[in-house]
Structure formats: structure tokens, C-alpha cells
């Protein structure tokens, strides 16, 4: 049986602008923005499947709102009237729930749960399941955590950023650019069985089992221009090891060339022994990640 033809959606300029404003609105409801994105995708002649992937939703959801808009226009994107008792918790209660869910939880907890939020807002008399429904409707999930980088508000950060980006985008002529760092406690593993090459009608095969060989620590330097990487195993991650590695690089690089080095502020990079080595080798220009090196 063939797949049903998706309902065609045609937008006039005013309607398109209104939908685009809904999508871009920072204060609008998540569900309204989703419905607007679905209609805009349909107007751009995307398939239901393509829209579902782009909006991270199901094909059935796309089909529903695409059809509602085709039949009723913009009013079709509003929630249908639902019989039953009115909402017990108005905008003020919802604001309190969102404010709690997006604040730091009390020590020693690391995340909010629906039960903890309901307990914090006990004066509302709200249940944890109702908290969950309200937050789910707003696409807020306080129990889910994803790591990210927290940068200190240091004006010197932007100076370092300009230095590093400038080195990558506009390298000085006749120089060598190197990025260097250590990687400690890397798992050394090998496949337990050899893989099999691809054949006619059969993809290559690779065994999922592996053998552990302990861990290894390495130091690596990458030539930014060529992509060549030089690595060495190390037993200790300290300034002595780092300087010895720099010495071998120095001997291998054309002495007529200046060397620009990108590195972070690890202890081996900022130690007195390392600073003394750089002072004795002026052709090495350091581009540290922050002004701590100075």
C-alpha cells in the first residue's frame, strides 16, 4: 500500500511572518513554537518525516498539526477546548514552579525532582505528578543534567582568545605552529579477534570484544599546518618531562624558523623550570589559554 500524500500547506506573507515570530519568541510556549515550526516546514514542502526529524517529534504529531492548519488556519494551532474542571493552578503557581525548577537545589542535592519541588512549594498544595505535568508541558526537565564549560568572567580571556584565533587564522610567515598537551591514563586496548574485509553483498565486520592492556600516558604535539602529530609515552607528567619533549622538538625543527606554541595552563606548562627553558629558547613564542602564564 502506498504512503498517503501529505496535506499541502500554502502561506501568505503575513501568516508566515506571524509563525516565524512565534518560533523566535523567547517568552512563547514551547508547544506553540513546535506547531509553528511544523507548519513552516510543511509550507517549505518538507515531508512529514523530514519535519519530524528537524523538530525532534513524531510523524503523527507533524501530521496532526499540519492537517489542523490546512483545515482551520492559525486558529487550528490553538488547543482544542477540553471538558472538565478548570485548571487549579494559575499563572502565578506555574511561575513559582518554573522558578524553583530552574534554581539551584538545596545542598546536598544536585538536581531537583518533582517530589522535591512539590515539597518546596507545599503552600500551593500541589502534587509531584502535577508538577511533572506542568514542567513537561513547558519542556523543562530539572532532573536531566548535561555538563558544560563554565568560564570565569575574566576580561583577559578575550585577549587570549584573540591571540589563539589570530594565530590560527593569520599565521606569521615563516613560522611553525604547534599545539601541545599531555593525555594521562588512556586505556590501551586491542581487538580480541581480527576483523573481516568487506565482500560482495556483505559489509566489513569488526569484532566487538577487546583486550585491555592497562593504561598509558602520552604527550603529543601537532603541527597545525600539516596535521602531523608526534607522540611519546611518559611515566610522569611534570615540567622535567615536558621540557625534555620540547628539547627534542626544538632539535627536529628548522633552527631558522620561529615556533608559535598553543598550550593550556597545566602545572607542567607553568612551572619555573618550564619558564626558564622558554627564556633560554626565545624562538619559542607561547600562546597560553589564559593570562596565568604571564
Buried (B, 14 or more C-beta within 10 A) or exposed (E): EEEEEBBEBEBEEEBBEEBBEBBEEEEEBEBBBBBBBBBBBBBEEBBBEBBBEBBEBEBEBBBEBBBBBBEEEBEBBEEEEEEEEEEEBEEEBBEBBBEBBEEEBEEEEEEBBBEBBBEBBEEBEBEBEBBBEBBEEBEBEBEEEEEEEEEEEEEEBEEBEEBBEEBEEEBEEEBBBBBBBBEEEEEEEEEEEEEEEEEEEEEEEEEEEEEEEEEBBBBBBBBBEEEEEBEEEBEEBBBEBBBEBBEEBBEEBEEEEBBBBBBBEBEBBBBEEBBEBBEEEEBBBBBBBBEEBE
